[in-house]
Amino acid sequence: MGGIGNPTGGRGPDYPYFITTEPVIVKKIVLPKGTKLTYEEQLFKKGQQDRIMNEKKLTNIELPKGKTSTGKSWG
């Protein structure tokens, strides 16, 4: 019953996100394959994206279970 009184029916906005298909460096952090990158709400972009988006719009980084980041790039 989480959606009672909520005009969206309990669901939040469908923020654009990208799941990495290989290790990638984002904001000077090495992220493993399978990391979910969530971005600010954008007019024509919703749900899963087929390409990584601009770092400036990034709002959340979710690492895959059991994975860690090295914390820095080794160049």
N, CA and C of each residue as an Amber inpcrd file, in Angstrom:
protein
   225
   0.8110000  -1.2000000   0.0000000   0.0000000   0.0000000   0.0000000
   0.8520000   1.2600000   0.0000000   2.0700000   1.1600000  -0.4420000
   2.9640000   2.3000000  -0.4380000   2.5440000   3.4120000  -1.3660000
   1.6110000   3.1320000  -2.3130000   1.2440000   4.1400000  -3.2900000
   0.0290000   4.9650000  -2.9130000  -0.5870000   4.7060000  -1.7650000
  -1.7840000   5.4600000  -1.3690000  -1.4340000   6.9280000  -1.1550000
  -2.1620000   7.7860000  -1.8130000  -1.9410000   9.2210000  -1.6730000
  -0.7820000   9.7330000  -2.5120000  -0.1210000   8.8560000  -3.2310000
   0.9930000   9.2570000  -4.0790000   0.5130000   9.2600000  -5.5310000
   0.5340000  10.4140000  -6.2030000   0.0050000  10.4920000  -7.5620000
   0.7620000   9.6220000  -8.5660000   1.9790000   9.1880000  -8.2530000
   2.7270000   8.3380000  -9.1790000   2.4840000   6.8630000  -8.8980000
   1.6010000   6.5540000  -7.9490000   1.2970000   5.1670000  -7.6350000
   2.3890000   4.4710000  -6.8460000   3.2350000   5.2410000  -6.1540000
   4.2760000   4.6440000  -5.3370000   5.5970000   4.4930000  -6.0550000
   5.6150000   4.7400000  -7.3250000   6.8650000   4.6300000  -8.0800000
   7.4770000   6.0090000  -8.2360000   8.7810000   6.0840000  -8.0790000
   9.4910000   7.3380000  -8.2640000   9.7460000   7.5860000  -9.7350000
  10.4120000   8.6780000 -10.0490000  10.7480000   8.9660000 -11.4340000
  11.6450000   7.8650000 -12.0140000  11.5690000   7.6620000 -13.2970000
  12.3780000   6.6580000 -13.9820000  13.6900000   7.3060000 -14.4190000
  14.5930000   7.4840000 -13.4520000  15.8590000   8.1560000 -13.7300000
  16.6730000   7.3630000 -14.7470000  17.3840000   8.0570000 -15.6190000
  18.2460000   7.3440000 -16.5580000  19.4080000   6.6960000 -15.8140000
  19.7850000   5.4960000 -16.2530000  20.9180000   4.8170000 -15.6400000
  21.6610000   4.0000000 -16.6970000  22.9020000   3.6800000 -16.3830000
  23.7400000   2.8790000 -17.2750000  24.4420000   1.8390000 -16.4230000
  24.4860000   0.5990000 -16.8990000  25.2050000  -0.4590000 -16.2040000
  26.4620000  -0.7550000 -17.0150000  27.6180000  -0.6000000 -16.3680000
  28.8840000  -0.7560000 -17.0830000  29.0600000  -2.1910000 -17.5770000
  29.6220000  -2.3140000 -18.7810000  29.8490000  -3.6230000 -19.3890000
  31.3220000  -4.0260000 -19.3220000  32.1390000  -3.1280000 -18.7950000
  33.5640000  -3.3710000 -18.5870000  34.0450000  -2.3990000 -17.5210000
  35.2030000  -2.6390000 -16.9140000  35.7200000  -1.6770000 -15.9290000
  35.8420000  -0.2900000 -16.5790000  35.5110000   0.7570000 -15.8140000
  35.5050000   2.1110000 -16.3570000  35.9440000   3.0910000 -15.2710000
  36.5400000   4.2110000 -15.6850000  36.9380000   5.2520000 -14.7380000
  35.8920000   6.3650000 -14.7850000  35.2930000   6.6510000 -13.6360000
  34.2920000   7.7070000 -13.5120000  34.6750000   8.5530000 -12.3110000
  34.7830000   9.8360000 -12.5050000  35.1660000  10.7680000 -11.4320000
  36.4650000  10.3210000 -10.7480000  37.4110000   9.8540000 -11.5570000
  38.7380000   9.4110000 -11.1040000  38.6840000   8.1730000 -10.2130000
  37.5990000   7.3910000 -10.3360000  37.4430000   6.1490000  -9.5750000
  37.3120000   5.0050000 -10.5800000  38.0800000   3.9390000 -10.3790000
  37.9640000   2.7610000 -11.2360000  36.7870000   1.9260000 -10.7390000
  35.7830000   1.7580000 -11.6020000  34.5860000   1.0080000 -11.2430000
  34.5610000  -0.3250000 -11.9780000  34.1250000  -1.4000000 -11.3110000
  34.0870000  -2.7120000 -11.9600000  32.9120000  -2.8600000 -12.9290000
  33.0160000  -3.8570000 -13.7860000  31.9260000  -4.2320000 -14.6870000
  30.6760000  -4.5070000 -13.8480000  29.5240000  -4.0690000 -14.3240000
  28.2650000  -4.3060000 -13.6190000  27.8600000  -3.1980000 -12.6660000
  28.6300000  -2.1060000 -12.6260000  28.2970000  -0.9710000 -11.7660000
  27.1310000  -0.1960000 -12.3740000  26.1590000   0.1800000 -11.5430000
  25.0080000   0.9590000 -12.0060000  25.2590000   2.4370000 -11.7300000
  25.2400000   3.2380000 -12.7790000  25.4220000   4.6890000 -12.6850000
  24.0700000   5.3430000 -12.9310000  23.5690000   6.0910000 -11.9610000
  22.2700000   6.7500000 -12.0810000  22.4900000   8.2480000 -12.2510000
  21.6940000   8.8480000 -13.1190000  21.8610000  10.2540000 -13.4870000
  20.6370000  11.0850000 -13.1220000  20.8110000  12.4080000 -13.1420000
  19.6980000  13.3330000 -12.9070000  18.5930000  13.0610000 -13.9170000
  17.3700000  13.3590000 -13.5200000  16.2320000  13.2260000 -14.4130000
  16.4480000  14.1190000 -15.6360000  16.1810000  13.5720000 -16.8240000
  16.3390000  14.3260000 -18.0620000  15.1070000  14.1170000 -18.9280000
  14.7660000  15.1240000 -19.7000000  13.5190000  15.1320000 -20.4570000
  13.3230000  13.9090000 -21.3550000  14.2790000  13.5720000 -22.1850000
  14.0830000  12.4940000 -23.1540000  14.8460000  11.2170000 -22.8280000
  15.4290000  11.1450000 -21.6420000  16.1760000   9.9510000 -21.2650000
  15.5630000   9.3710000 -20.0000000  15.0880000   8.1280000 -20.1030000
  14.4680000   7.4540000 -18.9730000  14.9150000   6.0030000 -18.9710000
  15.0520000   5.4270000 -17.7850000  15.4020000   4.0110000 -17.6800000
  16.8140000   3.7160000 -18.1490000  17.0370000   2.4480000 -18.5070000
  18.3830000   2.0170000 -18.8860000  18.8150000   2.6370000 -20.2150000
  20.0490000   3.1270000 -20.2270000  20.6460000   3.7500000 -21.4110000
  21.6460000   2.7850000 -22.0370000  21.8840000   2.9310000 -23.3370000
  22.8420000   2.0420000 -24.0000000  24.2540000   2.6140000 -24.0290000
  24.4120000   3.8550000 -23.5450000  25.7370000   4.4820000 -23.4780000
  25.9010000   5.2140000 -22.1550000  27.1500000   5.2940000 -21.7130000
  27.4450000   6.0510000 -20.5060000  27.1180000   7.5240000 -20.7690000
  26.6550000   8.2210000 -19.7550000  26.2550000   9.6230000 -19.9060000
  27.2830000  10.5440000 -19.2450000  27.0310000  11.8400000 -19.2930000
  27.9460000  12.8550000 -18.7710000  28.1010000  12.7350000 -17.2480000
  29.3580000  12.6980000 -16.7880000  29.6530000  12.6130000 -15.3490000
  29.0060000  13.7380000 -14.5460000  28.8460000  14.9010000 -15.1460000
  28.2890000  16.0550000 -14.4320000  26.8460000  15.8130000 -13.9970000
  26.1510000  14.8890000 -14.6580000  24.7500000  14.5920000 -14.3320000
  24.6230000  13.3750000 -13.4140000  25.7550000  12.7710000 -13.0250000
  25.7530000  11.5680000 -12.2010000  25.2920000  11.8750000 -10.7720000
  24.3560000  11.0780000 -10.2590000  23.8490000  11.2850000  -8.9020000
  24.1280000  10.1110000  -7.9740000  24.3650000   8.9060000  -8.5360000
  24.5530000   7.7320000  -7.6890000  25.4160000   6.6880000  -8.3990000
  26.2630000   6.0200000  -7.6220000  27.0800000   4.9120000  -8.1200000
  26.7720000   3.7150000  -7.2370000  26.3120000   2.6310000  -7.8540000
  25.9660000   1.4190000  -7.1060000  26.8380000   0.2660000  -7.6100000
  27.7700000  -0.1710000  -6.7640000  28.6670000  -1.2640000  -7.1410000
  27.9220000  -2.5940000  -7.1060000  28.3340000  -3.5450000  -7.9520000
  27.7180000  -4.8730000  -7.8990000  28.0210000  -5.5420000  -6.5570000
  27.1540000  -6.4260000  -6.1120000  27.3640000  -7.1240000  -4.8330000
  28.7090000  -7.8340000  -4.8320000  29.4340000  -7.6600000  -3.7270000
  30.7090000  -8.3350000  -3.5630000  31.8710000  -7.6880000  -4.2920000
  31.6340000  -6.5940000  -4.9890000  32.7040000  -5.9020000  -5.7390000
  33.1080000  -4.6350000  -5.0070000  34.3530000  -4.2290000  -5.2130000
  34.8520000  -2.9850000  -4.6290000  35.5250000  -2.1660000  -5.7190000
  35.8010000  -0.9190000  -5.3940000  36.5150000  -0.0190000  -6.2910000
  37.9290000   0.1300000  -5.7600000  38.8790000   0.3430000  -6.6700000
  40.2560000   0.5480000  -6.2220000  40.4350000   1.9530000  -5.6730000
  39.5010000   2.8600000  -5.9870000  39.5600000   4.1940000  -5.4280000
  40.4180000   5.1680000  -6.2130000  41.2730000   4.6580000  -7.0810000
  42.0420000   5.5810000  -7.9040000  42.4680000   4.9150000  -9.1960000
  42.7630000   5.7140000 -10.1440000  43.1960000   5.2430000 -11.4450000
  44.7020000   4.9820000 -11.4290000  45.1180000   3.9360000 -12.0630000
  46.5450000   3.6120000 -12.1180000  47.1610000   3.9900000 -13.4590000
  46.4580000   4.8610000 -14.2180000  46.9820000   5.4330000 -15.4450000
  47.2760000   4.4480000 -16.4760000
